[in-house]
Amino acid sequence: MARASSKCNMVAALTGIANGDGEAMRQLYKATASELYAICFAVVRNREATEDVLQEVYTKVWNRAAGYDPEKGSPIVWLSFIARNSAIDRVRARGRRPTVNDYPLVLVADDADLSDERLIRDEEAENLRREIDGLSDPEQTYIRSAYLRGLSYSQVAEEAGVPLGTVKTRIRRGLLALRAQVTRD
């Protein structure tokens, strides 16, 4: 019964908001702010940004309340839809134009560490290339096609003009040989 009463109150509040009633807006905010905040926070994952999004949500509600139709759904579903979409819009906008506050200072580190890691990765990649060069020609070709060019086994088989089973067997043998060689080194 309380749920139905709450729904009626929200419908009445939205009707009042559509007519410019500030008190109706306060009542709606009081009844829904915590739930809509949780929806926004689940998407945005930042307290300050969530508060901004929530403000945008209620601005949209103020401007669009006349468009709410109780026949199409409950008020909380309509409000949740606006909140979720506003939060997603905020995340997308932040992705296109990152700001300094979007990145924790911990991530700003000395580039020397990164270059060392890059050198190690490059050296490991070169060693792996040498090991692949030591495989038989079909194994080399199939492994490079599948793992470096990103082709599926079926595409490799079609390109090479051999049965799919042959490609699978050659790649498996090649990978086992690579594993044996790498663990030996």
Secondary structure, DSSP 8 states (H G I E B T S, - for coil): -HHHHHHHHHHHHHHHHHTT-HHHHHHHHHHHHHHHHHHHHHHH--HHHHHHHHHHHHHHHHHHGGG--TTTS-HHHHHHHHHHHHHHHHHHHHHHS--GGGS-GGG---HHHHHHHHHHHHHHHHHHHHHHHTS-HHHHHHHIIIIIS---HHHHHHHHTS-HHHHHHHHHHHHHHHHHHHHH-
